[in-house]
Structures are given as structure tokens and as C-alpha cells.
Amino acid sequence: MSSSQFSEADLTLFEDENTKYPEQVWYTLAAFLFVIGCFQWGLFLHSKFARRGHHEFDEETTTTNGVHQKFSFRRIPLALINFYRVVAFRWTLEIGQSYTLNMAEVFVTVAYIAILASSQFPIVTALGTKNNPVSLVTGISYDKLNYIHRMTARTCFMLLWVHGAGHIVSNPYFRESLSEPWLRAGVTAMVAFSILIIVSLRPVRSNMYEVFFYVHFLGVLIFLVGGYYHTKANSRSYWIWPSFVFWAFDRFIRAVRLVVFNHSYFGFKSGTGTMDAATELLSENVVRLRLCRPPHFHWSPGQTAYLIMPSVSTLPFEAHPFTIASFDSSLLSTASAEDQSSAEVTGSSVPFWKELVFLVNVQGGFTKKLKEVAVKKETIKVFVDGPYGPSPDLGSYDTSVLVAGGSGVSYTLPVFLNIIERVRKGQSSCTRVVFIWSIRGAECIQWIEEALINAVQLAPPSLAVSIRIFITASSSGEDNSSISSSTEKKSNPEHIVVRKNSLSLSFLSLRGVRTENGRADLDALLKEEVDVTSGRMSVGVCGSQGIARAVRHALRFPVSGPSSILSGGPSVTLHVESFGYA
């Protein structure tokens, strides 16, 4: 018997290994998800039931003139936790100016490649859906899992090409075998997968999102159908068909949400309650959508919703995600009648507590078409799918710092308002909240001015409020009446109505409000807050990759390292909601 031949026992052993190895990989993944789930839900329960009085200073956490005192061995566990946070989530692998991976993502990538089997398509599919069991078990939102979805898909793609190339080289009758339906199905699936991988690369996603959206939908369908018939010939289709179950489950949940939250469009109710959206062009690259919310639609600060606008999008079922910029509460419903008149002024922030509000950053494609509608101040029909994503529970933190750039205030504003409301109700131990916002022009403040005024006026004396606004546009040689974009030409400026006095006296006279020209020195600002804080500190950031990167750098060693913790410094938790195409 030649060395190229295998005995029947060898073939039986290979067949047995091919069956058991994928199962062992799934057991490993299940154990990993279980551990992550226990950790995530443990943190959630801890934040819910943490003692409210923990912020009272003791001799180990006191500060003198901003310098933490007293080295304590009792704080070693907390120091180790912060060491893990810094290494895993604030040390990054930076590729170019706009692509960043933290060490946790790098570790997951390497670990997954090391244990990968070709049975991973169900988990790849599940991670790409909005309603998936992984989010349910771990408590991690779908958008945070999207990196793992892309990484697992690309790893499977590379190994499938290794599988295909090996088959071509080792099978001298490959050309003749192409007439077999199962092989044709496999080749078709790989062609679709290859096109899908190319289109899903970041430059394509960011510049031609609609193309990616269409190709992704069709490519995945062709790949899974082809893969199913290819593996069915070898009785391995049970690794493929669960992908259809996960996909169908997600679509079913989303369809139910659409009917429930947009019932008036489906004949269940007419007249009042419809969710037609008013459009406003706030600046050259920011559009605001306002729509009345149905009584049963509720959301938490920081959550997102997918908007479907058949009259604007190329295809009627396109869904685009946007952060909900308004606050689902009656906290600010005390606006006076004269406030209502200001709603006629473009940029008024009255609806931030009365309606569903979205701030849309104009790029190209869909958002460019939406801008054309906003120029005419037209009303459009909008279907809302959501809300999605977690809401940060900051009730057990002594200090909360919120950092935003431009339209990133869609995330930080509702969180800021929620902190004030929870302190008023005695549901939070927060004693200090810092709101940092970088904008191009002073007139941008009027978008949220009234919301900030009411919030600060309602803040209890026990809560110190600091609002720092940085205006980055040059005061000379540049028109601050609009925010320009490097990808958008200034057009139709006459349609943008702004108030002459962008900074009102009522806003500037608020306690804790400071406006400055120039870029925010986030490194110095965050170090200053760490120096004067004891207990627990939360930092939330929403903005460009540059802003998120600056915040991560500022909260590395030694600012938030073990030495700071052991000397009585605060335990710092970082929440990053970086917009853009990751």
C-alpha cells in the first residue's frame, strides 16, 4: 500500500475527528460566553444594589489639595480590576488615523483563529443580527459584538479558501467534478463570500454604505444557500441551517417591533399617533429629525433606533441606525409657554424631552438625500425599529464625565439629563457631573441650550454640575454661522436660520458653565477630574475616532493605574460610543 493511501481505520478516525472537533469548539465557545455572561451580569447586579453611601470619605480615600493619600493594601483587588481595564480596553493597536483595536479585541481575534473550525457559520450569523442569543447571555449589545462578527467572518473566509485550494490541488479530477451540483454550489458560495468580504472592507463601508448594504444582504443569502447544498452532500448541513434560524428570528423580532411601534401605518389606528417626522437643517452637515412618540414607546439614555424612510432611501426597506438624542422623561416638561414659541427657531432644543429626536450627521448617499429634504423643511414618513443597545447605569458612580464631539452630543445629552433626574429622585450617589462638548461654532449650542438651562436649574444642591464647551472654529477668517464638512460643499446657506445671539445671557449665567475657544485638552481635563475624585468615576465618550483615542490615552497608566488606586485614587470605568464605520 502506497503512502498516499489510507486504511479503512484511518478514514474512520478522520471522519470521527471531523465530527467531534467542531463540537469541542462549540463547547469551548459556550464556556467562554458563560464566563463573560456571569461577569457582565455580575457587574450589572453590583451596580444595581451597590450601597448608596459608599462615597463618604474615609481615611483611605481622602484627598488633600488634589493629591490622594494613604497607600492601602485593601485596595489591591480594585487596583487589579483597573489594571485589567487599562490593558484590555485603553491600550490599543492603532492602524492609520481612523482604525483602532483595543487589546481585548486583539486577544479575541487571536484566540478565535487558534480554535476555529468550519462549523462557525451559525455564530457568525448570530453576531451579525440585532436580536441575538449572544447579547442575551452576555449582556453585550449587538454593536459591540459587531467587531467579532467581522473578525469571525474573515477568519472563516481565509480558512475556506485554504479548504478550497487544498481540494483543487489534491483532487486531480476537480475539473470533471465541476459538473456535480454540490461542488457548483460550493464554488458559487465562495464567489459570493469573496465579493462580500471585499465590499465589507472599511473604505467601502464608509464611502459607499448603500452598496455594502445591498451586497451584504444578497451575498449572505447566496453564500448560506450555496453552503447548505454543498455540505448537504456530506451530511454536514446541520452546521449551516441554524444560520437561517438566527436570521429569521432576528427578522421576526424586528417585524414585530415595526408593527407595534408604527401601528398607525398598518391600519390599526389612523389620524393621531402617526410617526411622520419633521426635518430641520441645523447646519451644513447636521439634520434634525423630530417625530411624536407613541405612548408605549420607551427608551433609555444612550440607546439607538433604526429608521426606515421609504421616500428618502433607494430601497424601501433600508434601515439606518441613529442615536436617540431626546430624553424619555417628564423631568424637563416644566418648560414655560414662552419656550414653546422658540420651537419655531431652527435649533431650538424644546423637543428634546417631548419627542423622538435624532441628530443626523450628513455624509453622502442616504444622509445627503435627507439633507435635500431638510432644506425644504418637508415632513416624511418614518418607521422606527428599536430601541437597541444598553444604557449605562451610572447610579453607583460618584463622578461622571461625559465627552462629546459634534453630533456625539446625541449620546451624552440624554445621559446627562438622566443623571440629574436620578439624583433628584435619590436613585444615584453621584456628587459631580462634568459635561464636555467640542463644537465647530458657537451657534451649535442653541441645539441643546434650553435643555441644558432647565437641567442645571433643576439640579439639586448636592450635585456639582460643570459644563465645558469648546469652540474649535477660528474666530477670524471663518464664518461660524454653520458647521462645514470636508466632504460637503457649502450650499443653500440661506436655508439655515440661526439666532444672531448664539450664546444667550441666560445660558452663560448658569452656574458651572464655561465656554472656551480652541480644542479641548482632554488629557489635562481628565487628569484634573481624577485628581479631585475619590470612589468610583465613570467616563463616557461619543465622537470621532480621534476623540475616543484621546480619551483612552488620557486614562492609561499612571492616571488610572494600580499605583493611583492603591493610593486612594478613583476606580475609573470608560464607556466608548465612537460613531463612524468601525
ZALOTOR-722304 format. One record per residue (C-alpha): residue in three letters; x, y, z. Coordinates in steps of 0.05 Angstrom, whole numbers, padded with zeros to 5 digits, always signed. Layout:
// residues N
ALAXYZ/...
// end
This chain:
// residues 582
MET+00000+00000+00000/SER+00029+00067-00020/SER+00039+00124+00029/SER-00015+00164-00005/GLN-00068+00113+00012/PHE-00105+00107+00078/SER-00133+00046+00111/GLU-00206+00040+00129/ALA-00188+00050+00202/ASP-00153+00115+00185/LEU-00212+00140+00146/THR-00259+00123+00203/LEU-00213+00160+00251/PHE-00212+00222+00206/GLU-00287+00220+00200/ASP-00295+00215+00275/GLU-00247+00274+00286/ASN-00284+00316+00234/THR-00348+00305+00274/LYS-00321+00315+00344/TYR-00274+00374+00332/PRO-00330+00424+00314/GLU-00369+00401+00374/GLN-00309+00413+00420/VAL-00301+00483+00391/TRP-00374+00498+00406/TYR-00366+00473+00478/THR-00306+00520+00485/LEU-00346+00579+00457/ALA-00405+00563+00502/ALA-00360+00561+00564/PHE-00328+00627+00543/LEU-00396+00661+00533/PHE-00419+00633+00600/VAL-00359+00664+00636/ILE-00369+00731+00601/GLY-00443+00729+00616/CYS-00431+00716+00691/PHE-00381+00774+00692/GLN-00427+00823+00656/TRP-00490+00806+00695/GLY-00449+00807+00760/LEU-00427+00878+00745/PHE-00499+00897+00728/LEU-00526+00869+00793/HIS-00469+00902+00832/SER-00486+00970+00803/LYS-00560+00960+00818/PHE-00550+00940+00891/ALA-00487+00979+00908/ARG-00492+01017+00973/ARG-00511+01089+00962/GLY-00469+01115+01019/HIS-00403+01088+00995/HIS-00379+01157+00973/GLU-00369+01181+01044/PHE-00295+01193+01052/ASP-00253+01151+01098/GLU-00180+01156+01116/GLU-00160+01113+01056/THR-00197+01153+01003/THR-00189+01225+01026/THR-00155+01276+00982/THR-00116+01336+01003/ASN-00108+01392+00952/GLY-00120+01343+00896/VAL-00067+01293+00919/HIS-00090+01224+00941/GLN-00064+01200+01008/LYS-00053+01135+01045/PHE-00028+01073+01009/SER-00075+01015+01026/PHE-00067+00940+01013/ARG-00142+00933+01020/ARG-00149+00966+00952/ILE-00107+00914+00915/PRO-00168+00878+00884/LEU-00194+00944+00858/ALA-00124+00961+00832/LEU-00122+00895+00794/ILE-00190+00908+00763/ASN-00167+00976+00738/PHE-00102+00946+00712/TYR-00144+00898+00671/ARG-00188+00955+00645/VAL-00129+00996+00623/VAL-00092+00938+00589/ALA-00154+00908+00556/PHE-00193+00969+00534/ARG-00147+01030+00534/TRP-00083+01000+00505/THR-00096+00999+00431/LEU-00068+00975+00365/GLU-00074+01036+00320/ILE-00076+01025+00245/GLY-00073+01090+00208/GLN-00111+01151+00233/SER-00180+01121+00238/TYR-00175+01046+00254/THR-00164+01024+00326/LEU-00167+00957+00360/ASN-00163+00951+00435/MET-00124+00893+00466/ALA-00188+00855+00484/GLU-00207+00854+00410/VAL-00137+00832+00390/PHE-00139+00776+00442/VAL-00207+00751+00418/THR-00183+00751+00346/VAL-00120+00710+00361/ALA-00158+00662+00406/TYR-00213+00651+00356/ILE-00164+00636+00299/ALA-00129+00586+00344/ILE-00193+00545+00357/LEU-00231+00557+00293/ALA-00269+00502+00257/SER-00311+00506+00195/SER-00373+00499+00238/GLN-00375+00572+00258/PHE-00426+00599+00209/PRO-00484+00599+00260/ILE-00444+00641+00309/VAL-00421+00687+00252/THR-00493+00698+00230/ALA-00518+00707+00301/LEU-00466+00760+00317/GLY-00488+00800+00255/THR-00561+00805+00277/LYS-00592+00858+00322/ASN-00630+00808+00366/ASN-00584+00750+00381/PRO-00573+00700+00437/VAL-00501+00723+00449/SER-00525+00792+00470/LEU-00579+00760+00513/VAL-00529+00715+00550/THR-00472+00764+00558/GLY-00510+00830+00564/ILE-00464+00859+00510/SER-00500+00900+00457/TYR-00500+00878+00384/ASP-00459+00938+00362/LYS-00403+00919+00409/LEU-00405+00848+00382/ASN-00402+00871+00310/TYR-00326+00871+00310/ILE-00326+00797+00329/HIS-00377+00785+00274/ARG-00329+00815+00222/MET-00268+00780+00251/THR-00300+00711+00252/ALA-00327+00720+00182/ARG-00259+00740+00154/THR-00224+00683+00190/CYS-00275+00633+00162/PHE-00264+00663+00094/MET-00188+00652+00096/LEU-00195+00580+00120/LEU-00249+00564+00069/TRP-00202+00586+00015/VAL-00149+00540+00045/HIS-00201+00485+00043/GLY-00219+00501-00029/ALA-00146+00507-00053/GLY-00129+00442-00019/HIS-00186+00407-00054/ILE-00165+00435-00122/VAL-00092+00413-00112/SER-00105+00345-00083/ASN-00162+00325-00130/PRO-00136+00310-00200/TYR-00208+00305-00224/PHE-00230+00372-00198/ARG-00247+00400-00267/GLU-00290+00340-00283/SER-00323+00345-00215/LEU-00349+00415-00230/SER-00410+00383-00262/GLU-00431+00358-00193/PRO-00486+00402-00163/TRP-00455+00401-00093/LEU-00389+00427-00119/ARG-00421+00481-00161/ALA-00460+00503-00100/GLY-00395+00508-00061/VAL-00359+00548-00115/THR-00419+00596-00121/ALA-00419+00605-00046/MET-00345+00622-00045/VAL-00351+00672-00102/ALA-00408+00707-00064/PHE-00367+00705+00000/SER-00306+00735-00034/ILE-00346+00793-00062/LEU-00378+00803+00006/ILE-00311+00806+00041/ILE-00284+00858-00008/VAL-00346+00902-00002/SER-00345+00897+00074/LEU-00276+00928+00080/ARG-00277+00994+00118/PRO-00262+01042+00059/VAL-00321+01013+00021/ARG-00368+01013+00081/SER-00352+01084+00099/ASN-00355+01114+00029/MET-00408+01070-00004/TYR-00452+01045+00053/GLU-00513+01033+00009/VAL-00471+00988-00038/PHE-00446+00950+00023/PHE-00517+00944+00049/TYR-00545+00914-00015/VAL-00486+00868-00030/HIS-00484+00844+00042/PHE-00557+00824+00042/LEU-00553+00787-00025/GLY-00483+00759-00013/VAL-00501+00727+00053/LEU-00564+00696+00024/ILE-00526+00666-00035/PHE-00469+00642+00009/LEU-00513+00607+00060/VAL-00558+00574+00008/GLY-00497+00551-00031/GLY-00462+00528+00032/TYR-00523+00489+00054/TYR-00528+00449-00011/HIS-00452+00440-00013/THR-00449+00410+00058/LYS-00513+00371+00049/ALA-00477+00323+00002/ASN-00432+00303+00060/SER-00486+00304+00113/ARG-00457+00367+00145/SER-00514+00415+00131/TYR-00532+00417+00206/TRP-00475+00467+00213/ILE-00509+00514+00163/TRP-00584+00513+00173/PRO-00581+00543+00244/SER-00557+00607+00209/PHE-00625+00613+00175/VAL-00659+00604+00243/PHE-00619+00660+00275/TRP-00631+00705+00215/ALA-00705+00690+00213/PHE-00712+00701+00288/ASP-00680+00769+00284/ARG-00724+00789+00225/PHE-00786+00765+00261/ILE-00770+00806+00323/ARG-00755+00868+00281/ALA-00820+00859+00242/VAL-00860+00854+00307/ARG-00826+00917+00333/LEU-00843+00954+00269/VAL-00916+00936+00274/VAL-00922+00951+00348/PHE-00886+01018+00346/ASN-00914+01040+00278/HIS-00984+01012+00285/SER-01018+01072+00252/TYR-00984+01056+00186/PHE-01012+00985+00186/GLY-01086+01003+00193/PHE-01092+00993+00268/LYS-01101+01067+00281/SER-01108+01130+00239/GLY-01102+01204+00250/THR-01065+01220+00314/GLY-01007+01176+00333/THR-00975+01173+00265/MET-00900+01180+00266/ASP-00887+01229+00210/ALA-00821+01265+00221/ALA-00806+01339+00214/THR-00738+01355+00184/GLU-00694+01414+00201/LEU-00626+01433+00172/LEU-00589+01458+00234/SER-00523+01469+00197/GLU-00488+01449+00133/ASN-00476+01378+00158/VAL-00528+01366+00213/VAL-00601+01349+00202/ARG-00650+01341+00259/LEU-00709+01294+00256/ARG-00768+01304+00303/LEU-00827+01256+00309/CYS-00881+01245+00361/ARG-00870+01182+00400/PRO-00927+01132+00413/PRO-00945+01126+00487/HIS-00919+01054+00491/PHE-00851+01070+00460/HIS-00799+01079+00514/TRP-00723+01081+00513/SER-00664+01093+00558/PRO-00608+01144+00550/GLY-00555+01124+00501/GLN-00598+01075+00461/THR-00605+01075+00385/ALA-00661+01063+00336/TYR-00662+01042+00264/LEU-00701+01089+00219/ILE-00733+01068+00154/MET-00752+01125+00107/PRO-00781+01096+00042/SER-00786+01165+00009/VAL-00713+01180+00021/SER-00675+01115+00015/THR-00661+01079-00050/LEU-00696+01015-00028/PRO-00759+01020+00015/PHE-00733+00972+00069/GLU-00666+01006+00083/ALA-00655+01015+00158/HIS-00603+01065+00184/PRO-00582+01069+00257/PHE-00582+01134+00296/THR-00574+01151+00370/ILE-00637+01177+00404/ALA-00618+01247+00425/SER-00680+01262+00468/PHE-00696+01242+00539/ASP-00754+01196+00556/SER-00775+01231+00620/SER-00820+01285+00648/LEU-00761+01319+00682/LEU-00758+01377+00634/SER-00832+01382+00618/THR-00835+01444+00661/ALA-00817+01487+00601/SER-00858+01551+00602/ALA-00907+01571+00548/GLU-00858+01622+00521/ASP-00808+01566+00510/GLN-00856+01536+00461/SER-00851+01596+00415/SER-00777+01584+00407/ALA-00792+01518+00374/GLU-00803+01557+00310/VAL-00729+01577+00311/THR-00684+01528+00277/GLY-00641+01496+00330/SER-00689+01503+00388/SER-00679+01447+00439/VAL-00751+01445+00466/PRO-00768+01378+00434/PHE-00710+01342+00469/TRP-00758+01319+00523/LYS-00824+01319+00485/GLU-00810+01278+00422/LEU-00764+01228+00390/VAL-00705+01269+00365/PHE-00646+01248+00321/LEU-00586+01288+00300/VAL-00562+01262+00233/ASN-00491+01277+00210/VAL-00492+01289+00135/GLN-00442+01247+00096/GLY-00465+01221+00029/GLY-00516+01175-00002/PHE-00577+01168+00044/THR-00559+01226+00091/LYS-00544+01271+00031/LYS-00614+01257+00005/LEU-00642+01271+00074/LYS-00607+01338+00074/GLU-00642+01357+00009/VAL-00708+01342+00043/ALA-00689+01382+00105/VAL-00671+01443+00063/LYS-00745+01446+00042/LYS-00767+01431+00114/GLU-00811+01374+00088/THR-00847+01322+00131/ILE-00830+01250+00115/LYS-00857+01183+00137/VAL-00811+01145+00184/PHE-00814+01074+00210/VAL-00778+01064+00277/ASP-00744+00998+00295/GLY-00717+00998+00365/PRO-00693+01016+00415/TYR-00628+00977+00414/GLY-00565+00976+00456/PRO-00554+00982+00531/SER-00560+01044+00573/PRO-00502+01059+00620/ASP-00523+01050+00693/LEU-00485+01106+00728/GLY-00524+01106+00793/SER-00466+01079+00836/TYR-00413+01127+00809/ASP-00390+01187+00850/THR-00367+01227+00789/SER-00390+01222+00717/VAL-00352+01256+00660/LEU-00386+01259+00591/VAL-00345+01277+00530/ALA-00376+01291+00461/GLY-00354+01318+00395/GLY-00406+01349+00347/SER-00467+01305+00338/GLY-00438+01258+00391/VAL-00480+01300+00439/SER-00537+01255+00417/TYR-00509+01205+00466/THR-00482+01249+00523/LEU-00541+01296+00530/PRO-00594+01243+00549/VAL-00543+01210+00596/PHE-00530+01279+00628/LEU-00604+01292+00638/ASN-00615+01222+00666/ILE-00560+01233+00718/ILE-00594+01297+00743/GLU-00662+01264+00746/ARG-00637+01203+00785/VAL-00600+01247+00835/ARG-00664+01288+00845/LYS-00702+01223+00859/GLY-00648+01196+00906/GLN-00632+01139+00859/SER-00559+01158+00847/SER-00499+01171+00891/CYS-00468+01219+00840/THR-00440+01283+00870/ARG-00407+01313+00808/VAL-00423+01310+00734/VAL-00379+01342+00680/PHE-00406+01355+00610/ILE-00352+01368+00557/TRP-00373+01385+00485/SER-00328+01404+00427/ILE-00364+01441+00370/ARG-00344+01479+00308/GLY-00386+01541+00320/ALA-00420+01576+00379/GLU-00489+01573+00346/CYS-00489+01497+00355/ILE-00503+01509+00429/GLN-00574+01530+00414/TRP-00590+01459+00392/ILE-00589+01438+00465/GLU-00587+01505+00502/GLU-00657+01503+00532/ALA-00648+01431+00554/LEU-00583+01449+00590/ILE-00613+01510+00623/ASN-00672+01471+00651/ALA-00628+01414+00672/VAL-00579+01457+00710/GLN-00635+01496+00743/LEU-00667+01431+00766/ALA-00602+01400+00792/PRO-00603+01392+00868/PRO-00551+01429+00910/SER-00517+01362+00927/LEU-00497+01354+00854/ALA-00440+01396+00827/VAL-00451+01409+00752/SER-00395+01431+00706/ILE-00408+01446+00632/ARG-00347+01458+00589/ILE-00359+01477+00516/PHE-00300+01484+00468/ILE-00310+01522+00403/THR-00257+01498+00354/ALA-00273+01543+00294/SER-00226+01601+00283/SER-00253+01668+00304/SER-00222+01704+00245/GLY-00229+01690+00171/GLU-00282+01637+00182/ASP-00357+01641+00183/ASN-00383+01610+00247/SER-00455+01610+00224/SER-00451+01539+00201/ILE-00411+01476+00211/SER-00375+01457+00148/SER-00354+01387+00129/SER-00293+01366+00089/THR-00337+01321+00047/GLU-00394+01370+00036/LYS-00394+01434-00004/LYS-00429+01494+00026/SER-00495+01503-00010/ASN-00560+01540+00002/PRO-00537+01576+00065/GLU-00599+01618+00062/HIS-00640+01558+00086/ILE-00602+01555+00152/VAL-00636+01602+00201/VAL-00596+01617+00264/ARG-00605+01666+00320/LYS-00557+01724+00319/ASN-00541+01717+00393/SER-00517+01645+00394/LEU-00496+01649+00467/SER-00554+01676+00508/LEU-00543+01711+00575/SER-00588+01660+00609/PHE-00542+01605+00588/LEU-00477+01640+00603/SER-00501+01659+00672/LEU-00513+01587+00693/ARG-00470+01560+00749/GLY-00414+01517+00725/VAL-00418+01537+00652/ARG-00354+01555+00615/THR-00342+01567+00541/GLU-00273+01568+00511/ASN-00243+01577+00442/GLY-00197+01522+00416/ARG-00193+01447+00423/ALA-00205+01413+00488/ASP-00143+01386+00523/LEU-00176+01321+00543/ASP-00112+01294+00574/ALA-00108+01352+00623/LEU-00183+01355+00636/LEU-00189+01281+00653/LYS-00127+01281+00696/GLU-00155+01340+00734/GLU-00220+01303+00748/VAL-00183+01240+00770/ASP-00141+01281+00818/VAL-00201+01311+00854/THR-00244+01249+00854/SER-00249+01191+00903/GLY-00293+01130+00900/ARG-00318+01110+00831/MET-00313+01151+00768/SER-00346+01140+00700/VAL-00322+01170+00635/GLY-00369+01166+00574/VAL-00346+01189+00505/CYS-00382+01195+00439/GLY-00348+01226+00379/SER-00297+01214+00325/GLN-00242+01161+00329/GLY-00194+01218+00347/ILE-00234+01238+00408/ALA-00243+01167+00431/ARG-00169+01154+00422/ALA-00150+01216+00462/VAL-00195+01195+00520/ARG-00165+01125+00520/HIS-00095+01154+00521/ALA-00112+01201+00578/LEU-00138+01144+00622/ARG-00079+01098+00615/PHE-00022+01089+00665/PRO-00007+01122+00712/VAL-00071+01163+00714/SER-00116+01103+00724/GLY-00064+01051+00742/PRO-00055+01007+00803/SER-00010+01058+00837/SER-00065+01110+00834/ILE-00117+01062+00861/LEU-00073+01037+00918/SER-00061+01110+00939/GLY-00135+01124+00944/GLY-00149+01146+00873/PRO-00216+01132+00838/SER-00234+01069+00802/VAL-00247+01093+00730/THR-00295+01060+00682/LEU-00294+01080+00609/HIS-00355+01077+00562/VAL-00339+01089+00489/GLU-00393+01103+00437/SER-00350+01122+00378/PHE-00391+01137+00317/GLY-00370+01122+00246/TYR-00358+01057+00210/ALA-00315+01011+00253/
// end
